[in-house]
Amino acid sequence: MKVAAVKETFPGERRVALVPGVVPTLTKAGCDVLVESGAGSGAGYTDEDYRVAGARIVSRDEAFGADCVVAVRTCGACAESWCHDEHRLRPGLVVIGLCDPLSGPEACRQTAEKGVTLFALELVPRITRAQSMDVLSSQANIAGYRAVLLAATTLPRILPMMTTAAGTLTPAKVLVLGAGVAGLQAIATAKRLGAQVSAYDVRPAVKEQVQSLGAKFVELPLETGSSETAGGYAKAMGEEFYARQRDLLGKVVADSDVVICTALIPGQKAPVLVTREMVQRMKPGSVVVDMAAERGGNCEGSVADDTVIVDGVTIIGPTNLPAEAPVHTSQLYAKNVVTFLLHLLKSGLPDVSRDDEICRDTLVAAGGQLVHPKIRERAGLPPLDQPAAPPT
C-alpha cells in the first residue's frame, strides 16, 4: 500500500501527519511511504530528513495518487482549504485525519460522494486498546500546557510565591474549568510553575485525579449523577443546571488571577461557564484563556483567535494551541496515526471489518455515502437500513 502524508493547507497549521521517525515502522509493515515536498517544514522536518528515513518526496498530485492519504486536517476540520483538494479525490482513496464530522457533516458528505473511504480520528473510541490511537488526548495534553504558559506571560504578575529581601510575593491563583486531558495538564503545569491551583468539573469522578496533582477540587451543591457519557466525556446538561452552576462559581472566579476554560461537549456548542458579570468581578489584570473559543466559548465575550479586554480582564481565545508546539504534537500525532493505520491494515483495509469497534466507530464514509449513524443524523440523512423519503 502507498501511504502519503500531505502538506497542511489550513491557515496557521504547522503540524504534519507523519514525522521521519515513524517512516521505518510503515516501511517494515510493507507500506511505500510518500511525503509531499515541504510537508514537514512547519514542524522543522526537511525533505532530506524524510528521504533518509526511507520516504519518497513527491508533488501534491502524486501524494493524492496514493492508496491512502494521512493528514492532520481534512473535510470539516480543514474548512474552505479542503475545497482546493476536492478535484484530487477519487473512488477507492482512503483518507485518515481529523475531519470534525459532528460539526461539519456536510463536508464529510461531499467527500463521501467522491467515493472516498474516510476515517475520522476524533471518533476513536475511548477504550483501553485504542489509547495509543487517541489523537484528541495527545493533542489536548500539549494544548493544556500551552494555555498555562500563555496565561503566565500575559498576567502582570508572577505565578509562584517568592521570598526576597524586598518582601514576599504571594502566589497567583489559577482556576481550571474542566478536568479532562487538557484541564489536567493545565493543572499540572500551573502547579509546577508555583501557582495556587483549584479546578472544577461537572463530573465528580475526576476529583481524585485533580487532587492527585496537588490542586483543590471545587465542589458545588449540584446534582451531577448523569454528567458523564459512557465514553468518559462530559455530558450536556440543561440550561437550569448551567445557570445554577454559574451562580455558585461566581465567587471562585472572582477570587482567581487566571481562569483556564477547557469545557467542551463533542459536536455541540461549548457551555457558558463564565458570564460577563463574573468577568467584571475579577481583579483588573486577571487573565482568562478560553480553550473552547472555537465552539462559542466557555467565557462570555471571548473571541476565537483574538484577545479582548473586558473591564481590565484579558480574555484570550486560542483555537489551535497544538500547532504552536508542532515538533512534539506532530510526533505524538504521527505515532497515533501509524498505530491506527496498522490496525486498519490488520483489519483488511480498505474493506475493514465492521465487527471491530475501532474500525466501525471511526469509519465515516465508504461506498459513496456516509455510513456512520451519528454523522448521517447530523447531515439530515435517514439511517442506512431505512429507505429515503420520496422527494416532495
VEXLUM-353307 format. One line per 5 residues: number of its first residue (from 1); their letters; for each residue y, x, z of N, C-alpha, C. Coordinates in pm, whole numbers, always signed. Atoms other than C-alpha are relative to their C-alpha. Example, Ala and Ser with C-alpha at 12.3 -4.5 7.8 and 13.67 -1.06 7.14 Angstrom:
1	as	-119 +89 +0 -450 +1230 +780 +120 +90 +0  -119 -82 -6 -106 +1367 +714 +109 -77 +73
END
This chain:
1	mkvaa	-121 +84 +0 +0 +0 +0 +124 +86 +0  -129 -68 +2 +352 +118 -83 +93 -72 +98  -91 +54 -102 +585 +68 +214 +135 +68 -17  -133 -56 +24 +959 +113 +161 +99 -41 +109  -110 +26 -93 +1249 +142 +406 +129 +5 -80
6	vketf	-123 +6 +79 +1584 +39 +261 +123 +27 +86  -127 -25 -68 +1941 +129 +350 +62 -133 +40  -60 +123 -49 +2110 -135 +562 +136 -24 -65  -125 +35 +67 +2398 -319 +395 +93 -85 +86  -83 +80 -89 +2525 -529 +686 +112 +87 +57
11	pgerr	-111 -81 -49 +2874 -407 +791 -21 +51 +142  +12 -61 -132 +2855 -164 +1083 -141 +30 +45  +139 -24 -39 +2474 -148 +1087 -39 +144 -34  +31 -142 +19 +2377 +218 +1137 -148 +32 +25  +142 -25 -26 +2011 +177 +1229 -80 +7 -131
16	valvp	+91 -5 +114 +1719 +240 +994 -138 -43 +48  +128 +59 -41 +1378 +71 +995 -111 +102 +21  +99 -106 -17 +1174 +391 +962 +72 +132 +23  -53 -134 -22 +1253 +735 +1103 -105 +100 -46  +97 -98 +49 +1091 +1058 +979 -123 +17 +90
21	gvvpt	+110 -22 -93 +877 +1081 +1292 -117 -95 -14  +110 +97 +13 +672 +770 +1206 -66 +4 -138  +56 -6 +135 +607 +857 +841 -145 +49 -1  +141 -46 -1 +287 +1061 +914 -98 -106 +49  +89 +106 -49 +143 +763 +1104 -36 -96 -112
26	ltkag	+26 +91 +111 +179 +543 +797 -82 +66 -110  +76 -68 +105 +51 +803 +552 -146 +20 +43  +136 -15 -51 -253 +863 +774 -77 -132 -14  +63 +132 +14 -318 +487 +752 -21 -38 -146  +21 +25 +142 -324 +514 +373 +119 -58 -73
31	cdvlv	-120 +55 +64 +31 +399 +300 +76 +109 -75  -91 -86 +74 +258 +554 +41 +140 -39 +45  -128 +35 -62 +598 +570 +214 +116 +38 -93  -119 -19 +81 +918 +527 +11 +123 -26 +89  -123 +18 -76 +1269 +561 +156 +118 +4 -96
36	esgag	-117 +2 +86 +1587 +461 -19 +92 +117 +36  -90 -114 -23 +1824 +756 -59 +117 -42 +88  -110 +29 -92 +2072 +762 +229 -31 -102 +106  +35 +105 -97 +1882 +504 +436 +19 +43 +144  -8 -47 -137 +1882 +721 +747 +129 +68 +37
41	sgagy	-122 -75 -25 +2229 +869 +718 +78 -50 +120  -74 +56 -113 +2385 +633 +972 -59 +40 +134  +67 -39 -124 +2130 +742 +1232 -21 +151 +8  +7 -145 -5 +2158 +1112 +1149 -121 +61 -68  +117 -52 +69 +1847 +1148 +929 +32 +21 -148
46	tdedy	-29 -31 +139 +1881 +1319 +591 -121 -33 -89  +110 +23 +94 +1675 +1257 +278 -104 +111 +11  +92 -113 -12 +1525 +1603 +327 -91 -16 +121  +83 +26 -119 +1404 +1504 +676 -119 -90 -36  +106 +92 +41 +1206 +1223 +516 -99 +68 -95
51	rvaga	+88 -72 +94 +1070 +1446 +237 -97 +90 +77  +83 -91 -80 +944 +1700 +491 -108 -79 +74  +96 +83 -75 +773 +1416 +682 -106 -61 -91  +101 +51 +93 +589 +1308 +366 +40 -124 -77  -45 +118 +73 +801 +1025 +224 +61 +39 -134
56	rivsr	-67 -20 +128 +937 +986 -129 +136 -68 +3  -134 +55 +3 +1309 +931 -177 +20 -71 -134  -9 +82 +121 +1380 +651 -425 +133 -76 -2  -118 +87 +11 +1656 +420 -550 -29 -133 +68  +20 +130 -64 +1710 +73 -406 -93 -88 -83
61	deafg	+87 +81 +86 +1547 -92 -707 -145 +43 +13  +137 -50 -16 +1242 +133 -669 -56 -40 +136  +46 +38 -134 +1226 +56 -296 -48 -145 +2  +40 +141 +4 +1214 -319 -363 -118 -23 -94  +119 +10 +84 +939 -250 -614 -127 +32 +75
66	adcvv	+116 -31 -82 +707 -151 -328 -75 -129 +37  +77 +116 -45 +438 -380 -186 +64 -65 +122  -57 +47 -126 +618 -407 +148 +134 +68 +25  -131 -53 -34 +985 -363 +239 +26 -26 +148  -36 +14 -141 +1083 -298 +601 +148 +28 +15
71	avrtc	-143 -14 -19 +1442 -335 +716 +36 -41 +142  -48 +46 -129 +1645 -386 +1029 +47 -144 -13  -55 +134 +20 +1831 -690 +894 -41 -56 -136  +33 +70 +124 +1704 -938 +635 +49 -145 +14  -30 +144 +1 +1783 -1300 +540 +121 -36 +86
76	gacae	-109 +48 -83 +1994 -1476 +804 +66 +107 +85  -55 -106 -83 +2041 -1161 +1013 +90 +94 -80  -78 -86 +88 +2200 -989 +712 +121 -72 -59  -112 +83 +47 +2443 -1273 +634 +16 +11 -152  -26 +0 +144 +2607 -1252 +291 -53 +124 -70
81	swchd	+49 -125 +60 +2485 -895 +237 -138 -18 -63  +135 +23 +52 +2134 -1031 +174 +5 -57 -141  -13 +61 +134 +2261 -1217 -134 -5 +107 -110  -3 -106 +101 +2306 -883 -314 -141 +47 -39  +137 -43 +30 +1929 -826 -299 -89 -113 -47
86	ehrlr	+84 +114 +38 +1810 -1174 -395 -65 +19 -137  +59 -20 +133 +1757 -1068 -757 -112 +102 +2  +107 -100 -12 +1525 -793 -633 -126 -59 +63  +116 +63 -63 +1293 -1034 -454 -93 -57 -107  +99 +46 +99 +971 -1135 -632 -124 -52 +72
91	pglvv	+124 +51 -60 +644 -1318 -567 -93 +115 +40  +95 -100 -47 +399 -1114 -361 +62 +109 +85  -65 -101 -82 +659 -891 -197 -7 -39 +147  +3 +22 -144 +615 -857 +179 +127 +59 +60  -123 -47 -65 +939 -831 +382 -15 -15 +150
96	iglcd	+11 -1 -146 +943 -737 +750 +133 +45 +59  -125 -39 -64 +1253 -729 +969 +54 -112 +86  -71 +106 -71 +1497 -927 +1180 +61 -93 -103  -55 +92 +101 +1591 -1242 +989 +66 -123 +60  -70 +109 -67 +1743 -1477 +1250 -48 -136 -49
101	plsgp	+54 +122 +61 +1512 -1762 +1143 +42 -129 +69  -34 +122 -71 +1608 -2010 +1415 +144 -44 -26  -140 +34 +28 +1980 -1992 +1338 +32 +3 -149  -25 -10 +144 +1955 -1907 +967 -119 -45 -83  +120 +44 +73 +1666 -2118 +835 +23 -15 -151
106	eacrq	-28 +20 +142 +1841 -2182 +502 -18 +130 -78  +18 -130 +66 +1850 -1810 +416 -148 +33 -11  +144 -23 +4 +1480 -1789 +503 -66 -89 -107  +56 +91 +101 +1407 -2092 +283 +25 +53 -141  -32 -55 +131 +1585 -1933 -13 -87 +121 -32
111	taekg	+88 -116 +19 +1383 -1615 +38 -142 -46 -27  +135 +54 +21 +1063 -1819 +60 -18 -49 -143  +9 +54 +135 +1140 -1983 -273 -16 +109 -106  +20 -112 +91 +1133 -1638 -433 -146 +47 -1  +141 -38 -6 +764 -1616 -342 -29 +113 +96
116	vtlfa	+13 -112 -95 +821 -1356 -69 -83 -42 +122  +69 +19 -128 +587 -1324 +230 +89 +62 +106  -104 -44 -95 +835 -1299 +519 -50 -5 +143  +35 -8 -143 +771 -1184 +875 +128 +25 +80  -118 -13 -85 +1039 -1226 +1144 -38 +69 +131
121	lelvp	+35 -77 -120 +1025 -964 +1418 +56 -62 +128  -49 +70 -120 +1230 -1186 +1654 -107 -90 +60  +99 +98 -44 +926 -1411 +1677 -129 +63 +55  +117 -65 -60 +679 -1151 +1808 -25 -62 +138  +26 +68 -128 +509 -1335 +2098 +4 +96 +118
126	ritra	-6 -85 -119 +564 -1203 +2448 -134 -6 +73  +132 -13 -59 +202 -1124 +2520 -29 +149 +15  +25 -139 -34 +52 -803 +2652 -27 +87 -122  +37 -86 +113 -97 -676 +2326 +110 +12 -105  -110 -8 +96 +232 -732 +2141 +123 +70 +58
131	qsmdv	-116 -63 -64 +459 -546 +2384 +54 +117 -82  -43 -117 +77 +468 -235 +2163 +63 -39 -134  -61 +49 +124 +594 -453 +1873 +129 -77 +27  -110 +87 -41 +871 -630 +2066 +135 +66 -25  -127 -63 +36 +1191 -524 +1888 +116 -56 +83
136	lssqa	-109 +57 -79 +1410 -765 +2087 +15 +74 +133  -6 -71 -128 +1319 -589 +2411 +46 +143 -17  -38 -141 +18 +1351 -235 +2275 +148 +15 -31  -141 -8 +36 +1695 -305 +2129 +90 -50 +112  -78 +54 -111 +1821 -513 +2423 +12 +102 +113
141	niagy	+0 -103 -102 +1732 -226 +2654 +120 +94 -18  -111 -90 +28 +1982 +4 +2484 +133 -76 +5  -122 +79 -1 +2237 -277 +2447 +53 -18 +143  -41 +15 -139 +2241 -334 +2824 +63 +126 +55  -53 -130 -40 +2302 +36 +2880 +140 +21 -56
146	ravll	-128 -20 +67 +2586 +49 +2626 +108 -95 +54  -96 +97 -51 +2751 -263 +2770 +68 +50 +126  -57 -52 -125 +2799 -98 +3109 +93 +118 -29  -87 -113 +35 +2940 +220 +2952 +131 -51 -59  -119 +59 +60 +3181 +6 +2752 +93 -55 +109
151	aattl	-79 +54 -110 +3295 -170 +3068 +62 +112 +84  -46 -110 -85 +3324 +156 +3263 +119 +74 -63  -110 -72 +66 +3551 +319 +3003 +123 -89 -18  -113 +93 +13 +3770 +6 +2983 +65 -29 +135  -48 +32 -134 +3804 -57 +3357 +101 +106 +48
156	prilp	-100 -98 -44 +4120 +107 +3502 -30 +59 +138  +43 -62 -125 +3922 +237 +3799 -139 +57 -23  +133 -58 +16 +3602 +435 +3851 -104 -90 +67  +106 +84 -55 +3267 +276 +3933 -52 +49 +135  +62 -41 -127 +3130 +496 +4216 +99 +14 +115
161	mmtta	-80 -34 -118 +3256 +538 +4569 +21 +150 -2  -28 -142 +1 +3425 +875 +4602 +85 +36 +120  -74 -46 -117 +3537 +1054 +4915 +68 +132 -34  -77 -119 +34 +3814 +1308 +4858 +94 +34 +114  -98 -40 -101 +4074 +1497 +5061 +118 -96 +3
166	agtlt	-112 +94 +7 +4322 +1236 +4945 -39 -140 +43  +44 +131 -45 +4114 +949 +5075 -129 -44 -67  +126 +52 +52 +3807 +739 +4997 +26 -113 -99  -10 +104 +101 +3776 +529 +4682 -120 -93 +14  +110 +95 -14 +3570 +212 +4717 -68 -23 -134
171	pakvl	+71 +21 +127 +3301 +138 +4456 +43 -129 -68  -30 +121 +76 +3364 -114 +4180 -114 -99 +18  +102 +104 -11 +3181 -446 +4199 -37 -50 -140  +49 +41 +131 +2967 -527 +3895 -94 -119 +17  +86 +119 -1 +2813 -870 +3836 -66 -12 -137
176	vlgag	+75 +16 +125 +2541 -909 +3573 -55 -142 -4  +48 +138 +16 +2475 -1263 +3449 -113 -1 -102  +119 -4 +86 +2123 -1289 +3308 -78 +126 +29  +82 -116 -36 +1840 -1063 +3421 -120 +12 -91  +104 -29 +97 +1640 -1031 +3101 -6 +150 -20
181	vaglq	+11 -143 +25 +1574 -692 +2941 +137 +66 +1  -135 -57 +5 +1943 -627 +2864 +64 -2 +138  -60 +12 -132 +2052 -751 +3205 -57 +99 +100  +62 -95 -94 +1802 -540 +3398 +43 +143 -29  -46 -135 +33 +1905 -228 +3208 +147 +16 +39
186	aiata	-140 -6 -42 +2272 -312 +3273 +9 +21 +151  +3 -18 -146 +2191 -341 +3644 -32 +145 +35  +44 -137 -29 +2010 -7 +3645 +108 +101 -35  -103 -94 +44 +2289 +168 +3454 +121 -4 +93  -114 +14 -90 +2568 +29 +3672 -31 +60 +137
191	krlga	+41 -56 -129 +2371 +128 +3981 +0 +153 -5  +1 -147 +14 +2322 +483 +3851 +142 +56 -2  -139 -45 +4 +2696 +506 +3793 +71 -19 +134  -54 +10 -134 +2750 +419 +4157 +71 -128 +36  -68 +126 -28 +2877 +64 +4137 -77 -82 +103
196	qvsay	+63 +98 -88 +2806 -212 +4387 -42 -116 -89  +50 +90 +105 +2584 -437 +4176 -65 -126 +58  +68 +125 -31 +2485 -801 +4204 -36 -66 -133  +45 +63 +124 +2308 -1021 +3950 -42 -143 +26  +42 +140 -9 +2239 -1385 +3880 -82 -36 -123
201	dvrpa	+81 +53 +109 +1972 -1552 +3670 -50 -136 +40  +46 +136 -28 +1868 -1914 +3640 -147 -2 +38  +143 -7 -30 +1505 -1802 +3673 -22 +68 +135  +21 -61 -132 +1417 -1743 +4041 -103 +112 -2  +108 -98 +5 +1116 -1535 +3936 +49 +143 -17
206	vkeqv	-49 -136 +25 +1338 -1237 +3844 +67 +61 +123  -66 -51 -121 +1478 -1199 +4196 -59 +134 +44  +66 -123 -44 +1222 -933 +4285 +34 +117 -91  -34 -107 +95 +1299 -735 +3968 +143 +51 +23  -139 -37 -28 +1672 -740 +4043 +9 +85 +126
211	qslga	-5 -72 -127 +1619 -626 +4400 -68 +136 -9  +69 -128 +14 +1380 -350 +4292 +91 +107 -61  -95 -93 +60 +1672 -193 +4103 +117 +31 +94  -104 -28 -99 +1887 -191 +4416 +119 -93 -5  -111 +94 +12 +2106 -487 +4325 -24 -121 +91
216	kfvel	+10 +122 -80 +2180 -801 +4524 -19 -118 -95  +25 +118 +83 +2039 -1123 +4377 +84 -116 +53  -85 +113 -39 +2291 -1409 +4382 -83 -128 -7  +78 +124 -5 +2116 -1726 +4493 +94 -119 +13  -82 +120 -2 +2273 -2063 +4421 -88 -121 +32
221	pletg	+79 +119 -35 +2158 -2400 +4564 -14 -95 -119  +23 +79 +120 +2038 -2534 +4227 -149 -21 -21  +139 +27 +32 +1712 -2692 +4114 -33 +71 -132  +28 -83 +118 +1566 -2433 +3871 -148 +6 -33  +144 -4 +20 +1199 -2521 +3861 -43 +4 -146
226	sseta	+38 +4 +141 +1197 -2581 +3483 +89 +89 -86  -99 -83 +68 +1430 -2296 +3386 -59 +108 -88  +64 -108 +76 +1173 -2071 +3214 -105 -56 -94  +99 +43 +96 +967 -2117 +2898 -131 +75 +24  +130 -65 -14 +600 -2022 +2869 +5 +145 -47
231	ggyak	-11 -136 +52 +710 -1709 +2678 +86 +90 +85  -79 -84 -88 +928 -1586 +2964 +149 -3 -26  -142 +10 +31 +1264 -1677 +2809 +66 -106 +87  -75 +104 -72 +1538 -1872 +2986 +3 -126 -86  +6 +129 +67 +1531 -2239 +2901 +137 -68 +6
236	amgee	-128 +73 +0 +1833 -2451 +2802 -5 -111 +105  -9 +102 -103 +1946 -2673 +3087 +107 -102 -40  -97 +104 +31 +2161 -2987 +3091 +141 +41 +37  -140 -33 -26 +2542 -2981 +3098 +36 -20 +147  -26 +23 -142 +2543 -3123 +3451 -41 +121 +83
241	fyarq	+47 -120 -69 +2341 -2821 +3565 +99 +113 -18  -92 -111 +27 +2577 -2575 +3395 +135 -20 +71  -126 +28 -69 +2884 -2747 +3543 -10 +35 +148  +23 -32 -141 +2741 -2719 +3894 -14 +150 +19  +20 -145 -5 +2640 -2359 +3824 +135 +73 -5
246	rdllg	-131 -64 +12 +2995 -2266 +3718 +82 -15 +129  -71 +22 -126 +3138 -2420 +4035 -44 +100 +106  +54 -89 -103 +2910 -2211 +4253 +22 +147 -32  -18 -140 +40 +2955 -1890 +4051 +145 +46 +9  -142 -34 +5 +3334 -1904 +4062 +43 +106 +98
251	kvvad	-42 -96 -103 +3379 -1714 +4389 -59 +139 -27  +65 -128 +25 +3129 -1443 +4291 +69 +72 -116  -69 -58 +116 +3300 -1388 +3953 +138 +51 +41  -135 -38 -41 +3647 -1377 +4112 +1 +128 +81  +8 -118 -87 +3531 -1105 +4350 -50 +124 -74
256	sdvvi	+58 -110 +77 +3394 -884 +4069 +105 +74 -83  -86 -80 +86 +3566 -599 +3886 -51 +0 -144  +65 +2 +132 +3318 -611 +3597 -102 -111 -3  +104 +101 +21 +3111 -901 +3466 -66 +29 -134  +78 -22 +122 +2836 -832 +3212 -78 -128 -28
261	ctali	+66 +126 +35 +2721 -1150 +3036 -112 +24 -100  +114 -25 +89 +2373 -1141 +2880 -85 -124 -26  +84 +120 +4 +2250 -1503 +2896 -6 -60 -140  +21 +56 +132 +2104 -1624 +2566 -121 -92 +0  +113 +90 +23 +1877 -1913 +2465 -39 +19 -146
266	pgqka	+39 -25 +140 +1676 -1825 +2149 +30 -117 -93  -28 +99 +102 +1812 -2011 +1848 +102 -105 +38  -96 +100 -44 +2078 -2200 +2047 +132 +66 +37  -130 -49 -41 +2443 -2169 +2138 -11 +52 +143  +5 -58 -134 +2495 -1949 +2443 +65 -93 +101
271	pvlvt	-62 +85 -102 +2566 -2140 +2766 +127 +64 +55  -124 -51 -59 +2919 -2104 +2905 -19 +12 +151  +18 -26 -142 +2888 -1942 +3247 +130 +36 +69  -129 -42 -56 +3241 -1806 +3296 +111 -75 -74  -107 +79 +61 +3524 -2051 +3229 +133 +75 +4
276	remvq	-133 -62 -1 +3888 -1965 +3160 +60 -3 +140  -50 +10 -137 +3973 -2086 +3511 -60 +110 +88  +65 -106 -78 +3720 -1840 +3656 +59 +136 -36  -61 -126 +44 +3872 -1558 +3447 +137 +16 +65  -133 -4 -59 +4218 -1647 +3581 -3 +40 +147
281	rmkpg	+12 -34 -142 +4090 -1598 +3936 -43 +144 +22  +39 -141 -12 +3970 -1242 +3861 +124 +88 +15  -112 -92 -22 +4188 -945 +3956 +48 +57 -135  -50 -62 +123 +4416 -808 +3680 -64 +138 -19  +68 -127 +26 +4245 -511 +3513 -151 -13 -3
286	svvvd	+145 +21 +3 +3898 -661 +3552 -48 -9 -145  +57 -4 +135 +3662 -646 +3254 -121 -92 -9  +117 +81 +31 +3417 -895 +3105 -57 +49 -133  +68 -36 +124 +3165 -772 +2847 -97 -113 -31  +78 +118 +36 +3020 -1078 +2675 -98 +35 -112
291	maaer	+101 -37 +99 +2698 -974 +2502 -52 -121 -78  +41 +122 +70 +2646 -1336 +2396 +109 -51 -93  -114 +43 +81 +2971 -1349 +2196 -40 -49 -139  +42 +38 +135 +2785 -1374 +1864 -52 -143 -3  +54 +136 -8 +2628 -1704 +1982 +98 -95 +68
296	ggnce	-99 +88 -61 +2951 -1857 +2108 +54 +51 +131  -48 -64 -121 +2975 -1654 +2428 -35 -67 +130  +17 +50 -136 +2894 -1691 +2796 +135 -14 +70  -133 +2 -60 +3262 -1636 +2872 +96 -76 -91  -96 +78 +77 +3518 -1891 +2759 +119 +88 -39
301	gsvad	-111 -83 +47 +3776 -1714 +2544 -44 +129 -66  +47 -123 +66 +3556 -1428 +2422 -4 -22 -150  -2 +5 +146 +3578 -1347 +2051 -98 +105 -53  +100 -92 +53 +3291 -1193 +1856 +66 +119 -69  -50 -125 +59 +3360 -830 +1762 +149 +21 +22
306	dtviv	-142 -19 -29 +3701 -836 +1927 +20 +15 +150  -38 -14 -140 +3876 -755 +2253 +127 -80 +23  -117 +81 -31 +4116 -1005 +2405 +34 +16 +148  -45 -9 -140 +4322 -1000 +2725 +50 -138 +42  -36 +132 -52 +4346 -1323 +2923 +43 +16 +144
311	dgvti	-55 -11 -136 +4573 -1321 +3229 -33 +134 +65  +22 -134 -53 +4530 -946 +3268 -145 +44 +3  +143 -34 +2 +4150 -956 +3230 -43 +30 -144  +45 -40 +133 +3998 -773 +2933 -137 -58 -28  +127 +62 +39 +3723 -969 +2757 -45 +64 -132
316	igptn	+53 -71 +117 +3509 -770 +2510 -120 -76 -53  +109 +78 +60 +3275 -945 +2264 -81 +78 -102  +78 -78 +96 +3042 -685 +2106 -118 -82 -54  +112 +75 +58 +2778 -822 +1867 -115 +88 -47  +108 -88 +49 +2576 -514 +1770 +2 +132 +76
321	lpaea	+0 -121 -83 +2563 -268 +2060 -111 +98 -37  +105 -98 +37 +2226 -120 +1947 +41 +92 -114  -42 -82 +114 +2393 +7 +1627 +94 +111 +43  -88 -104 -48 +2627 +217 +1842 -77 +118 +60  +86 -110 -43 +2333 +430 +1956 -116 +9 -99
326	pvhts	+101 +16 +106 +2146 +445 +1621 -115 +99 +4  +109 -97 -4 +1941 +758 +1688 -119 -56 +78  +110 +46 -84 +1739 +614 +1973 -43 -143 -32  +41 +137 +34 +1749 +248 +1870 -84 +0 -128  +82 -11 +122 +1612 +349 +1527 -139 +52 +33
331	qlyak	+131 -53 -40 +1335 +549 +1692 -86 -111 +60  +74 +108 -66 +1235 +252 +1907 -38 -108 -101  +25 +105 +99 +1267 +2 +1622 -111 +43 -96  +100 -50 +93 +1063 +220 +1387 -140 -2 +61  +129 +3 -68 +785 +251 +1644 -53 -143 +8
336	nvvtf	+39 +141 -3 +782 -128 +1687 -49 -46 -137  +33 +43 +135 +774 -182 +1309 -134 +56 -46  +125 -63 +43 +492 +65 +1244 -119 -61 +73  +109 +62 -76 +278 -81 +1522 -30 -140 -53  +14 +135 +55 +340 -430 +1384 -65 +4 -139
341	llhll	+53 -10 +136 +268 -326 +1024 -148 +39 +1  +141 -40 -7 -58 -153 +1117 -86 -116 +48  +74 +119 -46 -163 -470 +1299 -20 -97 -117  +11 +89 +115 -92 -674 +985 -103 +53 -100  +96 -59 +93 -292 -431 +772 -143 -23 +47
346	ksglp	+133 +26 -55 -589 -468 +1005 -39 -147 -14  +24 +145 +12 -549 -845 +973 -11 -46 -145  +20 +33 +140 -575 -828 +594 +125 -20 -84  -123 +13 +77 -213 -806 +476 -25 +30 -148  -102 +104 -19 -84 -962 +255 -53 -137 +43
351	dvsrd	+55 +130 -44 -322 -1251 +337 -49 +13 +143  +36 -22 -140 -315 -1225 +714 -71 -122 +57  +74 +107 -65 -535 -1430 +942 +95 -86 +84  -83 +91 -80 -360 -1738 +1083 -62 -25 +138  +64 +16 -131 -606 -1728 +1373 +57 +99 +101
356	deicr	-58 -101 -89 -427 -1421 +1512 +138 -46 +44  -125 +54 -54 -140 -1522 +1741 +122 +78 -49  -114 -82 +43 +84 -1230 +1640 +35 -29 -146  -23 +29 +142 +42 -1292 +1266 +55 -141 -18  -38 +140 +16 +75 -1669 +1300 +144 -26 +47
361	dtlva	-131 +29 -58 +387 -1666 +1519 +114 +66 -75  -107 -74 +69 +581 -1415 +1307 +11 -33 -148  -2 +33 +143 +493 -1546 +960 +94 -119 -24  -100 +103 +28 +795 -1742 +836 -22 -63 -136  +14 +51 +136 +728 -1775 +463 -120 +61 -70
366	aggql	+113 -46 +82 +428 -1748 +230 -27 -105 -107  +35 +94 +105 +322 -1900 -98 +114 -83 -53  -115 +71 +55 +672 -2003 -197 +64 -102 +90  -60 +99 -91 +755 -2211 +111 +3 +51 +143  -2 -30 -142 +843 -2193 +477 -129 -53 +62
371	vhpki	+127 +43 -60 +522 -2208 +680 +7 -9 +152  -12 +4 -146 +647 -2166 +1038 +51 -138 +43  -39 +136 -38 +664 -2512 +1204 +142 -12 +54  -133 +9 -59 +980 -2443 +1406 +109 +24 -103  -102 -32 +101 +1165 -2293 +1111 +10 -115 -101
376	rerag	-4 +117 +88 +1066 -2586 +889 +81 -113 +65  -74 +104 -72 +1201 -2821 +1154 +150 +29 -3  -141 -39 +2 +1529 -2626 +1172 +61 -18 -139  -47 +13 +138 +1553 -2639 +791 +0 -144 -48  +3 +141 +37 +1506 -3016 +793 -116 -36 -90
381	lppld	+118 +24 +83 +1165 -2999 +625 -110 -65 +83  +110 +63 -73 +862 -3211 +720 -110 +102 +28  +114 -88 -24 +552 -3049 +869 -85 +13 -125  +78 -25 +121 +324 -2897 +607 -115 -99 -19  +113 +93 +11 +46 -3143 +688 +46 -142 -28
386	qpaap	-51 +133 +32 +275 -3437 +610 +65 +2 -139  -64 +3 +131 +386 -3540 +260 +149 -15 +13  -145 +9 -2 +754 -3502 +183 +43 -142 -34  -53 +136 +25 +960 -3823 +184 +51 -7 -143  -48 +12 +137 +1038 -3957 -163 +152 +6 -5
391	pt	-147 -11 +8 +1394 -3882 -283 +62 -139 -7  -70 +129 +1 +1645 -4162 -229 +104 +0 -110
END
